[in-house]
Amino acid sequence: MNNQSKSPRALSVGAPLALIVVAFLSGCFGGATKPQPAELQPVTALASARQSWNSRIGKVDFPLEVSVSGDSVAVASSEGTVALLEAKTGRDLWRVALNTPIAAGVGSDGKVVAVVTKANEVIALQDGRELWRQKLSAQAFTAPFVAGARVFVLAADRSVNAFDGQTGRKLWVQQRPSEPLVLRQSGVMLAVGDTLVVGLSGRLAGLNPANGSIRWETPIASPRGINDVERLVDLVGRVSREGDNVCVRAFQATIGCVNAASGNLLWTKPANGVQGIHGDDRLLFGTETDGTVIAWRRADGEKVWSTDRLRYRSLTAPLVAGRSVVVGDFTGFIHLLSRDDGTLLNRLPTDGSAIVASPVLAGNTLIAVTHNGGVYGFQPE
């Protein structure tokens, strides 16, 4: 990354300028001197899986989150197509063209599906028709969270907005202090019991979903460095939740776990990754910036194993599925690694373009989406 310094006064947190800064950040992690990705070695399939279906959604150039609810899967494309698919077969339950570019999505509770457009509008849909749309004060890069008949939106200006799921009426907004820079990347928003848990800069915050009041705030990482780019700190999705235990990653800084019932910090450990983490009741898994896949103990964050066989392959956040840890790469492969030691169990091809959303599991179907708009369903044999 180029260490380009920006004057804090020039980086006002006003919404239009903040979005320019976000775009600047999203492009600064590339470069002509990238290390060469690891070559893929032949693999003996120790975990058998087959492609069971394939659908198309259109190109995806935004931080897509594939939303699973029951037997349905919600996906969206950059140009504005939104679809609810049957997870087992991939057939359309419904599909609609919004005819406006999408910046964040998809959130769904299985009935209401919500996205955010590049025009800073939240759009809610149900049964293939638009329910409502509402304007935001700033752009959003995190998929709306739909739960409890409400739609919650985390915007780039650190505001959290709550809307009635059926009418779009704004119920409340919680505005926290903004920073000069934010990531053009999915953040953190989930429900734990009766608490809405949100990532705000380097902190996890527990909100009352009824009125937006803050119940607790817990730091996962603190700003460091001498300029705004170096001091950027943000929590990134996906997250790993087991009961009240929520574990998250702070961008290029740390991983950590919090008791979301009390807000107590359990532990943090240094970690240099840009994608979220996943796990089970025993282990957490993550991909570091250089493509190393690491397993940590959930209880205390101590490293259990790591593998560099996928170094510099621009990996997605991982998914725990059965005995496998599943990650996608920039050439469209889905890699299945052993949860026990990182051994390669299988490799599944798609269309050759990057896997753009972290893989998800819907029932017994593993689902991945590519940059070129392919939606793939795989099932174990």
N, C-alpha and C positions, 0 to 999 in steps of 0.2 A: 504494500500500500504506500502511496506517496504521502509523505508527511507534510502536507500543505497546511500552513497555518492561516487561520482566518481571524480577523479582529472580532472580539465579542460584540462590540457596538455595531458592527456591520451585520451581524447575524441576529437580527431582531427575531423574536418568536412570533411575529405576525404570521398568519396562515400562509399567504402567498409566498413570502420569502422562505418560510420553513420548508415548503415543498421543493423549492429550488435546491436547498441544502440537502434534502433527502435524495434528490436525483443525483447530486454531486457525489454523495456517499456511495450510492448503489453502484457507481461505475469505477470507484477508486480501488477496488480489491482485485482488479485484473492487472494486466501488464504484459509487456512483450517478453519478460524474462521468467515466466512461469516455469517451474520445474516440470519435467516430463512425467506424465502419469505412468503408474506402474502398468506393465504389460499383463494382460490376463492370461493365466496359465490354464491348461486343460483341467477340467473338473470331472470327478466321478460323482454322479448324483447319489448322495447319501440320504437326501430327503426328496422324494419324488413329488413333482407337481406338474400340472399341465395347464395350458391356456384353455379356458372354457368359453370365453367370449371376448369380443372386441367391439367397441363402439367409437364414435367420433364426436368431439365437442367443438373443435376449432382451436386455433393456436392459443397458447397460454403464456403470457408475458408478465403476469402479476403473481404475487405470493399466494397461490391457490391453496386452500385447505379443503380437502375432500371431507364432506360431512356424512357420517353414518348414523342412521337412526333406525333401529329395528332391521327390517329387510330392505331398506331403501338407501340409496347413495345419491347425494346432491353434488353436482359439478357445474363449472361455468367456464366460459372462454373469455378472452380479452375483449372481443368485439361485442359481447353482450348476450350470448346464448347461455341460458340457464336450463339445466335438465335434472329431473329426478328419475333415477334408474332403479330397476329391480336388481338387487345385488347378486342374486343367484344366476340370472340369465343375461343381464345387461340391457334388457328391453326398456324402452322409454315408458315411464308412468305418465310423464308429461314433459314437454319441452316448449320453451318460449324464447323469442328473440326480442330483447329489450331495445335493441338498436342504439345503444349507448355504451361506450367503453367501460369496463369494470376495473376497479382498482383493488378491491378486497372482497373475499368471500371464499367458501360459502358457509353460512351458518344455517342450521336447520334443527327442528325438533321432530322431524318426520312429517309435519303438516305445513307449518310456515317455513319458507325458505327466504333468506335475506342476503343481500349483497350490498356493496358500496360502489358507486360509480366514480369515474374520474371527475365528474362535475360535483363531487362532494354530496351526493344524495344517497340516502339509505332507501333501498327498494325492498319491500316485502311482497312475497308471492304465495299463493296457495292454489292447489289444483290447476296450475298452469295459467293463472290469471293474476294480474297485479292487484294487491290489496291497497297499498298506499306507498307514497314516497315522501321523505322529509329531508330538508337541507341540514347539513352539518356546518359547523364553524371552521373546520379544517379537514384536510384529506385524512383518510384512514387506510391502513395497510394490514390491519388485523381483521379477520372474518368476524362479522357480527356473531354474538352468542345469543341463541334463542332458547329460552327456558321459562317456565312458569307463566306462559301467556304474555311474555315480554321479549323485546329485542334490545339487547345491550350492545353499544358500539364504543370501542376504544379508538379515539382519534389521535393524530400525530401531535396535537397540541396538549396532550396528556389529559384531555377531557374524557369522561365516561358519561355517555348519554343513555337514558332508558326510555323506551317507547312502548306503548300499548301494542301488543302483537296484532290485533285485529283492526284497530283504527288508526294507528300511527301517532296518536296523541303523545306529545312529549310529557313524560312523568317527572323526570328530574335530570339534572346535569351536575356532575361533580368535577370541578376544575381544579387541577393541581398545578403547581409552578412548572413552567416549561423550561427546557434547555435549548441552547442554540441549535443543536443537531439531533436528529432522530434517524432511525433506520427505516429504510424502505423494505420492511420485512415483517412477517407475522410476529405479533407480541403474545402476551399471556392473558387469557380470560377464561375462567371456568367457575363452576359452582361446587362448593363443598358444604354439604348440609344447607343451612339457611344463610350462607355467606357467599357473596360474589367476590372471587379472588382475582385480582388484576395486577399485571406488571406495570409499574410506573417508574420509569428510569431504571435504576438498579435496585428497586424495592418491590417486594410483594406487599399488596395492600388488601385487607379484608373489608368489603363494603356491605352495608345493609342494603339488600336489593329493593327494599320497599321505598327508601328515600335517598339512598346514595351516601349516607353518613359513613365516615371512616370508623371502623371498629379497631383496627390495628394496622401498623406498618412495620415491616421487617426488612432491613437492608441485606441484600445478597451480594452486592458489589458496590464499591465507591469509586467516584471519578479519580483518575490518575493522569499524570503527564502534564505538559506545560501549555498545550494549545487545545482548542475545542475539539479537534479531531481525536487527539490522543486521550482526551478526557471523556469521550463518548462512552456511556454505559447504558445498557438497555437489556431487558429480559426478553428472550426469544422463545417462541413455541417450536416444537411441542413440549408438553410437560408430562411428568409421570406422577400419577396419584394413586395411593393405596390408602383407603380410608381417609383419615385426617392428614396423612403425611403427603405433602406436595413437594416435589423436587423439580428444580428449574435450572436453566443455564443463563448466566449473564454473558453477553456477547464478548468473546475474546478475553474473559476475565476469570470466572469461577463457575462451579456448579454448587448447589446447596439445597438443603431440605428444611422445610418449615412445618410446624404443627399448625394447620390452618384453623383449628378450633380455638386455639389460644393466641396464635401469632408468634409463638416462641420459635426462635432460630435453633435448629438442631445441630447443623454443622455447615461449613463451606470448605471447598478445596479449590486451589488454582486449577484452571482448565482453559485451554486456548482453542475454543471452537466457536463456530458461528451459527450452528444449527441446534435445535432443541434436543432433548433427551427423552428416553422412554425406559421402562423397566417393569419389574415385578416386585413381589414382596421381599426378595432377597438381593437382587442386583439392579443396578442402573447401567444403561448403555448410551454411549455418545460417539459422535464422529468429530475428530479434531480438525483444525484448519488444514493440516497436511494430509488428511485422509486416514490417519490412524484411527482405528476403532478400539474403544476402551470400555471395559466393564469395571464398575466400582461397586463396593459393598453399600447397600442402601443404609445400613445401620450407622456407618461412620465415614463413608466416602473413601475408604482405602481401596487402592487399585487391586483388582483381582487378575485381570489379564489384558493384553493389548495385542493387536495384529496390524502390520503395515502392508499387507498384501494388496490393499486398495489405495495406497498413497497417491495423492494428487488426482483423484478421480472425481472431485467435486461431488461428494456424497450428500444425500439427503439426511435428515434426521432419521434415526432408526425406529423400527417397529418390532415389538416382541410378539411373535406368533408361534404358538406351540413350543417346540424345542429350538426354534430359530430366532436369530436377530436379523431383520430384513432391512436392507438399505438399497437405494437406487443410485445410479451414477450418471455422468454427463453424456454417455453414449447409449443410454436407454436400457442398460442391463439392471436387473433386480438380483441382488446377491443375498443368499441365505447363509448365514454364519451360525455356528453352534453357540448356544447360550453358555455352554460350559467352558469353552476354551477358545472360541473364535475360529475354529476350523471351518473351511468352506464346505458347505453341504450341497449347494446347487447354485446354478446361475440361469436366470430366465430372460430371454430376449423380448424386446418390444419393437419399436419402429426405428431405432437408431438415433433418435433425438433425446435430449436430456429428460430424465425423470424430474418433473417440476414440483410435484407435491409429495410430501412424505407418504409412503405407502400406508394403507389402512386395511383393517380386517373387518369384514361384514359377515357375520356368521362364520361359515367355513370358506369364504372367498377372500383371497388377497387381491387388492385393487390398486392399480398404479395408473398415473396420468402423465403423458409426455408433453414436451414443449410443442410438438406438432399437432397436439390435440387428440392423440390416441388414448382411449380409456380401456384398460385391460383387466380382465378377471382371470385369476388363476385359482385352481383347486388342487389339493393334495390327491395323489392317486392311491 
